[in-house]
Amino acid sequence: MNKIYKPALMAGFLMLAGCGGSSESSTDNKPNLPVVQEKPKLTFHVKTRTDCGTIPYPNASVVFHDADGNAMAAYMTDSVGFFSQDVPAGAEHASV
């Protein structure tokens, strides 16, 4: 009885030895997701110094500049000096 099982087991093992192997890379089955590039965002609070400390500076001008220093876009802070805006494409500097 033992002589019958050994050849059958060996044949089954040899047939299954090649299963799961492939010349293809395991990354071939993974989807390619596009890389989403987030725009950089500039966020800050503008404050001014007084004799009593610092206080919010409302409606301050915020200007984005290109590499040559030319103004590209201008914005204002809100009523409590808060500013948050995506940086425009090509902007290299900002001034307040």
Order of alpha helices (4+ residues) and beta strands (2+ residues): alpha-beta-beta-beta-beta-beta-beta-beta
